[in-house]
Amino acid sequence: MGVGKHIASETFTVGGYQWAIYFYPDGKNPEDNSAYVSVFIALASEGTDVRALFELTLQDQSGKGKHKVHSHFDRSLESGPYTLKYRGSMWGYKRFFRRTALETSDFLKDDCLRINCTVGVVVSTIDYSRPHSIQVPDSDLGYHFGSLLDSNEGVDVILNVSGERFHAHKLVLAARSTVFRSKLFDDESEGDKNEVNESEDLKEIVLDDLEPKVFKAMLHFIYRDTLVDDYELDASSSMGSIFDTLAAKLLAAADKYDLGRLRLLCESYLCKGISVASVASTLALADSHHAMELKAVCLKFAAENLSAVIRTDGFDYLKDNCPSLQSEILRTVAGCEEPCSSGGKSQSVWGQLSDGGDTSGRRVRPRI
């Protein structure tokens, strides 16, 4: 055949890779062609750094069982495997068997040789010892900005809230709220003398739409990115209406001053206090200030507990002031009842609300 010419076996698969045996009757390289045949095992499919062990066996065809074995399976897994780096990479023997000896041996029969190949693909993961983890504390950005607010260091704006003055930093306010950015830096806002005054070399903005305690809580969030303490949020008037709580007023302020995260924090806080007695008024509050997450929770809670909710003063408030929300509750009830039978309790509640009755079967006198 000539030096470097080979006969290839059919490919076979081991370890997810294809392999083939290459037999060179006249040797693989010119320097070996005069005396030896060459045998190699080749990677016949795509692969990168494939580690494997090999065994090539030239079979005795006389039946004596005197096979010629070249094996590397006795090598250690750490140092023994060979690495085939790419498709076409080969491992084997340039001087596999002396040609003259092979021609007169029991390995050759009818001009045919039998060569068996065993391939062991090494798949391993090295479990390195991991270094000790390093704990990173929570962000202290809010603490440092809060300290900046408390110290009044570098303040450059005064906010006059219903007569009470608060010092702050324009860039911090503008970074947190698009509304404050407009008030502080838009030419039109700066020219509005009803809102902006110059005094003591500091810009002063007049805010008449907030209570001082609400603005203070909002300023706390702007600098610290947290809500004030729970006991402050729960504080309300003697009447106990949810609309009078600091949490509700802070929700309204967050909506007005485009503080989306503050609004969500207030929604989450108010959600924890939802009850049969408070759900209707909380729903009205959420609807008024674009608190969509809180509104969805209220609608679901009211629908699931409708027979009790309709007896509350809050539900009467919805009928008088927010009839569209009452309709939304009923639509939510209808959605909840779809898998239920028509004779269920909730269905009777739907009917009573639709024709003006209450859960006791009495007609409800409309309010004038």
LINBEL-V433590 format. One record per backbone hydrogen bond with DSSP energy under -0.5 kcal/mol. NH is the residue of the N-H (numbers start at 1). CO is the residue of the C=O. Records with the same first field share a line. If there is no record, write none. Layout:
# LINBEL-V433590
NH->CO + CO
This chain:
# LINBEL-V433590
4->27
5->2
7->23
9->21
12->19
14->17
17->14
19->12
20->42
22->40
23->7 + 21
24->22 + 38
25->23
27->24
32->29
33->29 + 30
35->32
36->32
37->97
38->24
39->93
40->22
41->91
42->20
43->89
44->18 + 42
45->18
50->84
51->49
52->82
53->120
55->118
56->70
57->116
58->68
59->57 + 114
61->59 + 106
63->60
67->65
68->58
69->67
70->56
71->69
72->54
75->72
80->76
82->52
84->50 + 82
85->83
88->43
89->86
91->41
93->39
96->37 + 93
97->37
99->35
102->98
103->99
104->100 + 101
105->102
108->105
109->107 + 112
112->109
115->113
116->57 + 114
118->55
120->53
121->119
122->51
123->121
124->122
127->125
128->126
135->133
137->135
144->140
145->141
146->142
147->143
148->144
149->145
150->146
151->147
152->148 + 149
153->148
155->152
156->168
157->168
158->203
159->166
160->158 + 205
161->159 + 164
162->160 + 207
164->161
166->159
168->157
173->169
174->170
175->171
176->172
177->173
179->257
181->177
182->178
183->179
184->180
185->181
186->182
190->186
191->187
192->189
193->191
195->192
196->192
197->204
199->197 + 202
202->199
203->156
204->197
205->158
206->195
207->160 + 205
208->206
215->211
216->212
217->213
218->214
219->215
220->216
221->217
222->218
223->219
224->220
225->221
232->229
233->229
234->230
235->231 + 232
240->237
244->241
245->242
246->235
247->233
249->245
250->246
251->247
252->248
253->249
254->250
255->251
256->252
257->253
258->255
259->254
260->258
263->259
264->260
265->261
266->262
267->263
268->264
269->265
270->266
271->267
272->268 + 269
273->270
274->271
279->275
282->278
283->279
284->280
285->281
286->282
287->283
288->284
289->285 + 286
290->287
291->286
292->290
295->291
296->292
297->293
298->294
299->295
300->296
301->297
302->298
303->299
304->300
305->301
306->303
308->305
309->305
310->306
311->308
312->309
316->312
317->313
318->314
319->315
320->316
321->317
322->317 + 318
325->322
326->322
327->323
328->324
329->325
330->326
331->327
332->328
333->329
334->330
335->331
336->332
337->333
338->334 + 335
340->337
344->341
348->344
349->345
350->346
351->347
352->348
353->349
354->350
355->351
356->353
357->352
358->362
361->358
364->356
365->363
